Amino acid sequence: MEKNISFVNDKTCGEGTICVYLLVCGDGSLYCGWTNHLQKRVAAHQSGKVEKYPRSHLPVRLAYYETAVSREAALRREAAIKKLSRKKKLELIEQARHVQG
């Protein structure tokens, strides 16, 4: 895993709040998804209960999230983030870290 990736606290994206998120997997790969309950979703990924990419790349950690105004907006943003290069995704994580700083 890359040493410069910081991990975030997901307390501000509670139940019912739609969020787009980036996980860093155990092998250093990145996974992007969306949810309306970030803490529950990250816990499900960490326990391997979600049948998606991270399940075979445990452990996972939350590195980035942002809120969205609707499910449709979250899906659009997820698609846009997935199209970004790894470098751009890491820059997104780093920029958010500085804002939370």
Secondary structure, 3 states (H helix, E strand, C coil): CCCCCCCCCCCCCCCCCCEEEEEEECCCCEEEEEECCHHHHHHHHHHCCCCCHHHHCCCEEEEEEEECCCHHHHHHHHHHHHHCCHHHHHHHHHHHHHHHC
